[in-house]
Amino acid sequence: MAAHLRPMLESIKFGSITLVIQDGKVVQIEKNEKVRLQSNKTR
């Protein structure tokens, strides 16, 4: 698990990482990353 989790933690800037656990064991890791876009206020 740590081999998958560490790169995710190092690469994410904004968002969340969710661990899915069944029977006391991690069975899935989900990464949701938000991308912030620059707004163009001079229209």
Buried (B, 14 or more C-beta within 10 A) or exposed (E): EEEEBEEBEEEBEEEEEEEEEEEEEEEEEEBEEEEEEEEEEEE
